[in-house]
Amino acid sequence: MGDKTHTQQPGAAGRAPTADRPSSLRNVVLVGHSGAGKTTLVEALALTSGAVNRAGRVEDGGTVSDYDEIEHRQQRSVQLSLVPVEWGGIKINILDTPGYADFVGELRAGLRAADAALFVVSASDGVDGATRMVWEECEAVGMPRAIVVTHLEASRADYAQMTAVCGEIFGADDPDAVIPLYLPLYGPAGPDGHSPVTGLLGLLSRRVYDYASGERIERDPDPAELELISEARNRLIEGIIAESEDESLMDRYLGGEDIDIKTLIEDLERAVARGTFHPVLMAAPATDGARQGLGTVELLELITGGFPTPLERTALPVTTPDGRSRPDAVCDPGGPLLAEVVKTSSDPYVGRVSLVRVFSGTLQPDATVHVSGHGLTDRGHEDHDVDERIGSLTAPFGKQQRTLTRAIAGDLACVAKLTRAETGDTLSAKDDPLLMEPWVMPDPLLPLAIEAHSKADEDKLSQGLARLVAEDPTMRLEQNQHTHQVVLWCLGEAHQDVALERLRTRYGVQVDPVPHKVSLRETFGDRATGRGRHVKQSGGHGQYAICEIEVEPLPPGSGIEFVDKVVGGAVPRSFIPSVEKGVRGQAAKGVAAGYPLVDVRITLRDGKAHSVDSSDAAFQTAGALALREAAAETRIHLLEPVAELSVMIPDEYVGAVMSDLAGRRGRVVGTEQAGPGRTLVRSEIPEIEIDRYAVDLRSVSHGTGRFSRSYARHEPMPPQLADKIREQAEGGS
């Protein structure tokens, strides 16, 4: 780390970093809210490592992260990006994730592919609730974590206050496990009175790392700086010793012994790799003309020295595609091939490109692999078990793809020409197929109904949508058989915008958003009778059919029941199925506002037929007319779908959420504690009221709320709302 006495050597620009053994690999994912500075930090690390020759730029003039055109237009990250760099002979796969909540699926993929997480927090903005929730998820699985504070240049930035906040939030269970490794060195105050951070004070080494000249210069501290270091150093040492496996170390320290710095660093690195100690660092991008950004050397040393290798990752459970158990996957380049697709994208020149994490074995270019994918059929993803020949292996770097000769266990690489593989799929040897359980993805709960813009777009729509959902497992495609709408279920409005833009720019499909419909139903409020008379005698073959029916409501969920109670052959037996077909056909079309009729018993009581002019078609028409006449005699209820809604929120937002649900005609049916500081609110609510709940809950709970929904039943809609919908239906007819 930054307090080590030896010098780390950067990698070289223009070539792809490689690793010949898992111990020389580090996989780290950057986590933090949108605007915290993750992408800027990645570019600063790439510059310091020598991967690029000027801030964030690669050979073609693009950036190493956020190189997608959509990201340029939206001015934010919308997808997972891999940036491999090298430091001191160690290949570091940096996974830059979007901070915006709509793209949490990309974050989940990054967490799956990484072995450690670097939480990026802004000194001026603090820590948001969503970042805190991700920290708790990482804590639950023991993922090693560190914190880096950015935006030190902001006028309201306060590093001391920010580290205290991090200790309170991230170290709630163990405050002594979240401690800074460095203190900021401030330069002279500017005209605005703000003093810029120009260097770092190393607490363990008692050395100063001065970046004021644009180069990292190491020197001894002056007396004032040494006093600052001494005040914070003791707490850091005590925190490290508390995590040490050497139980005698604390007694020796309390006895006055000066613990060797080499011992402290080794214990610190072990504690970080175990996920029990979480150091706080700081970083800033390089200024004009500087070769290194402040704190980036120290951060690279933490990653290479303190973060775990893939060998230390807990083995993942594995089965065969048909469900038979297999030994857990261990990180062994000579073991059976096991890799997972963590991201799928399309390239206009090479087609589908799959970013894979190799967990076992070695992936070779031009090899034939088995592709297994299961468990996402409810989102439009088909189960599949196929053999495919992969193309080249490459390492991404901005828009470039640098050729790799292989990818060993623990490494990440891009694979071309996997036409069937989707995000979450498993790659294994064709003669030894394996399957990994896909990681948990959030349910997309914001609907986007779309229509093709033109006939040409309609011809391409199906294929474009299939490719879109293959790339993004947080998106669900629905062909609603009740409303006859094509619906893309997304995570938020920004997610919707990206989906529409990708359809247009990648797949050449222009679509128009249309209002999303819920599947309303109709039913009879009371018993009613109707007479259907279809008699035409003029010109040619006549038509003659008369039927009399009685309609009565049934309990919810009963469907449509047809009963024949004709006596005396008033309606010939051969035409009774025709009447039933007619009334069922009319019921499917609706009798009031154009929604399917349900939960009624239709009884055929009487009728008349003609020996020559009666026909199947005539009695179908008469049956439909009879049902419409019966509907005109009574009140028709509109039934709306009701959802069971479960909302998980921090305790402080329970009142706001329950008030919001009440304003949506929701009925709270129960609350319960769901872990420390969290409450589960269960309610029943009309689906028409929660069309945009994915967006609204985020606002009410400041991004910390989560919810799930499931269909409960249909029930009558309030009369005033039903009348409004009927008026809309009549106006559009």
N, C-alpha and C positions, 0 to 999 in steps of 0.2 A: 504494500500500500504506500501512500505518500510518505509515511515515516520510515520506509525501508532505507537501508544504507546503500543498497546496490542500485544501479541505473537500468531501467527498462528501455528496450530499444523498440522504436516504432516499426510498423510494416512499411511496405513499399507501394506507392501509387501505381495503378495500371495493371495490377495482376490480382487474381482471385486468391484470397487467403485459403490455405489448405491445412488439413490436419491428418496425421498418419496414425493417431491413436486417440481414444476418447479422453484421456487425461489432458490432452492439449486443446480441449474444447471447452467453451463456456457459452451457454445459451441464456440470455437475459431479456426479459420483457419490460418495457417501459410503461408504467401505469400512472394516470393522473387525469385531472379534469381538462376539458377543452380550454386551450389558452395557457396551460401551465408551463409550456415551453419544451415539451418532449421532442418534437421534431427539430427544433433549434439545437437541443442538446445532442441529438444524434449526429447532426452535421458538425457540431463542435468536436465530438469524439472522433469522427472520421478525419477531420483536419489534423487533430493532435496525433492520431495514430499513423499519419502519413498516407492514408487511403486516398485522400484528395489533396490537391496542392493549393486550394484556396477555399474559403469558407463554404462548405457544403456543395462544392461544384465537382462534377466528374468531367471526363474528357470531352463529352459532347455538349458541355455547357449546362446540362440539367443538374438537378439536385439529387442527393442520394435518397431522399425521402420526399413524399408528397409530390411525385412526378406525374401523377395521373392528371389528365386535362380537367376532369371534374373537380379535383382537389384545388387546382389553380383557380378555377372559376369561383368555387365556394370559399376559398381561403381557409380551408381546414382539412384535416385528415379524415378520410372516409373509409379507409381500408388498412389492413395489416401490411406493413412493409418490413422486409428483411434487409438489413445492412450488415454484411460481414466485414469485420476489420481484424487487424492483427496487432498484438502488443506483446513484446517480449517472448516471441515464439508461440504465443497462445492465440488461436483463432476464436474471436468473439462474434457470435451471431446475435446482433442487436435487433430485437423485434419492436418496432415502433407501432403503437396502437392508437386508434382514434380515442379522443377523450369524450366525445359527444355521446350521450346516452343511446341515440338511435343506432349506433354502430357497436353496441356491446358484444355482438356476435364475433366481431373481429378481435375484440379484447379476449374473449373466451378462447378463441383459437390460439392467440398469442400465449396465454397462460398454459394451454395444453402443450405447446411446443417448447416452452422454456423450462429451465431448471431453477431459476431465481427471478425475483422481481425487483425492479428499481422504481420506487414511488417518487414521482416528480411533483413537488409542491411549490407554489408561487409564494415568494416572500411578501408580495403585496395583496394576494387574494386569499390565502389561507387554504384550508382543507375542506372540500365539500363532502356532503353526506354520502354520495355515490362512491367516492374514493375510499371513504372509511369502510363502506360495506365490502368493497373488493379486498381491503386489507384483512378484514375478518374472515373472508372466504379463504384467503391464502393462509391465514393463521390456522384455520381448521384443518388444513391438509399439511401443515408444517413446511410450506414453501419458504425458503430463505428470502429475506427482504432487507433492503436498505433504503434510505431516504436521501434525496438530493434536493436542496433548496435552490430555486432559480429566481430570476427577476430581481437580483440584488441591486440593480441599477435604478429601480423605481424609487421615486422620492419618498414614498411611504413605506418602503421596505424596512423591516426590522428583523435582523437575523436572530437576535437573542429571543425576541418574542416568538418568532416562528418555531425555533427549536423547542421552546417551552410548550407551544401548542401541539407540536408533534409528539412530545413526551406525554401530554395529557390524553391525546386521542389514540395514538398508536401504542402507547405503553400503559394503557389503562390497567392491565393485569400486573404489569411489572415495569414501573417507571424507570428502574435502573437498567433496563434493556434497550432503551432508546436514548442514546447519548451522542453528542457531536464528537467527531474526531479532530475537528479543526475549529479555530475561531477566525473571524474575518480581520484582516489588516486594512485599516481605512487610510485613504489618502487625504490631501488637503480638501477642505470644503470648497465647493464651487459657488458661483454667484447666487444660486438659490439656497445656499446654506446646507445642501446635501453633500455628505462626504462619500465618495465612491469607494467600493471595495477594490483594493489593488493587490491583495495577496492573502496568504493563509498563515496562521500560526499553528504549527504542528504540536498537538498536546503530548503525544508520546515521545517524540524525538526532541522536543524543545528547540525546534528549528523554525526559521521563517522561510516561506516560499513566496518570493516577491515576483509578481507578474506585471509590475508597473511599466517595465521597459518593452513589453511585448514578448519577452522570453522569460521562462521560469528560472529565477536565480535563487539559489539557496544560500542562506547566511545565518549567522548567530543572532539571537534576539537582543535588543537593547534592554536596559533594566526595566523600563516600563512594560515592554512587551513580555519579558520574562515573568513579571508579576501577574499579568493577565493569564499567562499560560498556567502558572502554578495554581491559581484559584480553581481552574476547571479540570486540571490534570488528575487531581486526587479522586474526584468522582468517577472519571473515566476508568482509572485503574481499578477502583473498587468494583465497578460494573463488570469489567473484564474478568477479574479474579473470581467474582461470584459465579461466573459461568465456566470457570476452569475445571478440568477433570482432576487437577492436582489439588486435593483437599488441604494439603499443608501450605499452599501458597498464601491463603488469607492470614493464617497465623504468622507466617514469616513477614508478611507486609505490615500487619498490625504491630509486630515486634520491632519495627523500625528498619527492616531490611530493604534495601533499594533493589527492587526486582529488575532483572536484566530485561532490556527493551526487546531483545530477540524472543524471550519467553512470552512477554506480553503480546507481541504481534502474532506469534504462533497460536496462543490461546484465543486471541481475538478472531483470527481467521477460522479456527475450528468452530467457534461459537456462531459466527455468521453463517458458515456452511451448514450447521445443524438447524439453523432457523430459530435460535434462542436469543440472539443479540442482533440489534438492528441499528447500525451506525448512521449518523446524520452527517452528510457532506454538503458542500455548496459548489455551484458551477455557474459559469457565465461564458457566452461565446467570445471568440477572439475579436479584438478590435481591429480596425483597418491596419494592415501591415504586420499584425502579430501572427506568429505561427501556432501558438497554443492559447486556448481559452482558459480562463481562470478555473482552477480546480479539476480540469479534465485529466491531467496526468494522475492526480490522486484518485480520481474515479476509476480510471482504467486499471490502476494498481489494485484497487479494492476488488474489481470484477475478476481479475486474473488470480489474485492471491486469496480472496476471501469467499468468493462465490463457488458453489460446488461444481464438480465435473459431472458429466452424464453418468459416470460410474456410480455416483452417490445417490442417484434418483431411485425412489422406491419402484420395484418391479411392478409392471402393470399386468392385470389378469388377461388371459388369452383363451379363446376357445376355437374350435373348428367352426366353419360356417353353419354346420347343422347342430351346434350347441354343445358338443362334447368338450370337456375340460382339457386344457393343455397346460404344461408348466408355464409359470409366469415369465414374461419377457425380461431378460437381463441384458445389460449393455455389453455385448460381445461381438466385435467385428467378424469373428469366425462362426457365430451362431446362426440359427435359422433366420432367414430374412423376415423382418417385420417392420413395416413402415406405415405411416398414416398421413393421409392428405389433410393438411390443416388449412389450406386455402386453394381455391380454384379461380382462375381468371382466364380471359380470352385475349389473345394477341392477334392483331390483324394480319401478321405475317406467318406465325407458326401455329396458330390455332389455340387450342386449350393448353394452358400451362398450369401444372399442379405443384404447389409448394408442399414438400413432404418432410416430415421428421422421421429419421431412421432410428428405431429403438433397438433393433438387433440385426446382426448380419451386415452385409455390405451390398449396396445398390450399385449395379454396373450399368453403363449406357448400353442401349440396344438389346437389353435382356428382355425375356418374356416373363411377366409376373402375373400373379393371380390377383384380381381386384374383387373385393367383397364389400358389399354395402347393404346394411339392414337398419330398420328402426325408424325411418323417416317417411314411411309411406303416407302418413297423414298430412304431409306437407308437399305432396306431389313428387316425391322421390321414390323411384321404383327399387325394390330389392333386386340385387344382381350379383351373380358369381360368374365372372368371365376371365379368360386369359387375354392379356394384351401385351403387345410388344412396345416397350417404351422407346422414346427417341433419345435425344442427347440429355446429359445432365449439365446444369449450369448453376452459377451463383449469381443472383441478381445484384445489380449495383446501379440504382437509378433506373433509367430506361435500358441500360445495357444488360446483356446476359453473357457472363464469362464462363467458358467451357471448363467443366470438371471431368476428371478421369474416373472418379468414383465418389461415393458418399458412404462413409463408414458409420457404424452404430454411434449415435449421439449427435450426428451432424444433421444439417438441413440443406436441402437442395431443391432446385426447380426441375421438374420432369416434363418433357414435351410429349405430345401425341397420345396422351391417355384419354381417348375419346369417351370412354364410359365412366371414368372415375369422377366422383363428386366429393365435395368437402365432407370429411368424416369417414371416408372409405379406408379400408385396410389393404395394403399391398404386401404380398407374401410370395414365396416360391410356388411355381405352378404345380409342383409335385407334392407340396406340403401346404395346402391352403389354411390360412389362419384368419381370425377375426378379432378385432379389438372393440370393446364397447365404446360407442361414440360419447364424447363429452356432452354434458348437459347444456342445451341451448335455450335461451329465453323464447317463450311463445310469442309470435307476432300477433298483436291484438288490435291493430289499427287497420280497418279495411279501406281499400282503394279499388273502387269499381271502374273498369275501363272498357272502352270500345275502340275498335280499329278506326283510324281516321279516314281511310279510303279502302276501296276494294283491293288495291295492291297491298296495303298494310294488312288487311284481313288474311290474305294468303300467307303472309309471313309471321303472323301473330303467334300461332301455336308453337312454332319452332323457337321463336325468340323468347317466349315465356319459359319454355322448357329449359333453355340454356341459362336463363337468368336465375331460376330457382336452383339449378344444378350448382351454380357458383355460390349461392348464398343460402345456407340452411336455416337462417333466421327469417326467411321469406316463405310464405305458404301460398300456393295457387289453388283457387277454388272455382269450380264450375258449378254455380248454384243452380240446382235443378228446379227449385221453387220460384226463384226470381229471374232465372235465365240470364244472370249476370256473370261476367268474368271478374273475379275479385282477387287482387293481390293483398294478402295480409302482411303488414309491415310493422316495424317497431316504433315508428314515429314519422313526423312530417318530413324531416330531412332524409330519412330512409326512403320514403316515397319519391321525393325529388330525384334522388340518385337512381332509383329503379327506372323512372321514366326517362331520365337522360341516358342511361345505359341502353335501354331499349332502342332509343333513337340513334345514338352515336355508334354503338357497337354492332347492333343487329339490324339497323335500318328500318325500324318499325316505329311509326308515329301513331300514338294512341291519344284518346281524349278521355280525361276523367269525367265520370258521370255520378250523379247522386247515388249513394249506396242504399239499397233497399233491404228491409228486413222481411222475413217471410210471414206476412200477415195471413190470417184465415177468416172465414165467415161462418156463422152458424145461426140457426133460428132461435129467436128469443122465446117464442111460444108456438103452440100447435097451429097449423094452418092447412087449408085445402086449396087445391088448384085444379083447373080443368084445361087440358090442352086439346085444342081443336085444329086439326090440319086437314082442310077439305078444299080441293081444287078440282073443278069439273070441266073447265073450259079448255078446249083444244087438246087433242091427243089423248094419251093415257092419263086418267085421273089419279088423284091422290086422296086417300080417305083414311083418317085415323083420329079417334077421339079416346082420351084416357083421363081418368079422374084419380087424383092422388091425395094422400094425406101425409103431411110432414110434421114430425115432432122432434124436439131436441133430445139428445142423449148425453150422458156424462162425458166429461173431457176424455179424449183418447179413444173414443168408440169408433171413430171413422164414419163411414157411410154404410148403413144397413138397408137393403132392399127387401121388401116383403110383398109377396103376391097373395092377395085376398079376393081375387076376382071369382065370382060364382056364375054358374050358368053359361059359361063360355062367351061372355060379353066381349072379351078380348081373346082371340084364339091363342092356344098354348104356344104356337109357333112365333107369335109376335110379342109375347111377354119379355123374352130376352132383349127384344128391340127397344121396348120401353125402358128397361133397366139401362141399356147402353146409352139411351138418350139422356136420361136423368143424370147418370154418372158423368157423361160428357159435359153437360151443362154445369154440374157441380164443380168440375175441374176448372171451368172458366170463371166461376163465381156468379152470384146473383144480385150483388149490390155495388161493389166497388172493384170487381175484377179479381178478387182473391179466391182461392179454392174454398169450397164449402165442406165443412167437416162436422162430425158428431151429430148426425141426424138419422132418423129412421124414416124412410120413404115407403109408404104403403100404397100399392096399386089397388084401388077399390072397385073401379068400374070402367067401362069404356064401350066403344062401338067400333065395328069393322064392316067393310064392304067386301063382298065375295070377289069382286074384280079389281077394284081400285086400291085396296089396302096393300101395303108393302112394308118391308123392313125399314126402309128410309122414312116412310110416312110416320110410322110409330115412333121412330127415334126423334123425329121433329116434334111430334105431339108430346112425348115425354119431357123434352126440354122446355116446351111452352108451358106445360103444366107446372113445372118447378118454378119457372119465372113468375107465373101468376100467384102461386102460393107465397112466394117471397114478397110480392107486392102487398099481401094482406097483413103482414106482421112486421115486427121490429127485427131487423137483422143486426146481430152483434158482430163487430169486428174483434177478432182475437189477435192479440199481440204476443210474441214470444217473450218469455220471462227467463232471465238467466240467474243462476246461482253465482254470486260474486264473492270471492275471498280476497281481501285486501290485507297485505302485510305492511305495517308501517311502524316507525318509531313512536313511542308512547306520546311524545309531545304533539303529534299531529292527529291523534285519535278524534278529538273534538271537531277539528276542521273537516276531516274526512266524513265523519258521520253526518255533519251538517250538510255537506255537499251531496251525500247520498240521499238525504231526505228531500232535497230540492230537485232530485231526479225521480221522484216517486218511488224511491227505494225503501224497503222494509228491512231494518237490521234484525237479524234473527239470533245473533249471539256474538260475543267477543271472548277472547281467551288470550292468555299470555303465551307468547311463542318465542321464548328465549329472553335473555337479559335486555330490557329496554325496548322490547318490541311487542306489538299487539296484533292479533289476527281478528279482523272484523269480517263477519259473514253476513251477507244480505241477499235479498231477492230483489231484482230490479228489472224493469222492462228493457229489452235489448235496444229499443229505439233510443233510449236515454243514454246509452254508453257507447255510441258509435265512436266518439272521440275521447273516451275515458283514458286511453293510453297517454294522450297529451295532457288532459286536464289533471289527472292524478299526479303527474310529474310536477305540475305547477303548484298544486295544493301541498305536496309533501316535500317540495324543494329537491326533487329527484331521488328521494329515498324510498318511495312507495313501490310496491310490486303487487300485481293482482293476477288472478286466474278467473276464468269464467267457464261455465258449462250450461248447456240448455236444461231448463227445468220443466217447462210446460208452456202451453198457450192459455191465456186467460182474457176475459173481456176488457177491451180498451174503454177508458172513460168516454161517455157519450160526446162531450164537446170535442175531444180529439178525433173520435171516429167520424163525426160530422164533417170536420175539416178535411179529413182524408177522402171522404166520399165526394166532397165538393171539388177537390183537386182531381179526383178520378173522372168526374163528370166534365170538368173543364178541359181535360186532356183527351177526352174521347171524341 
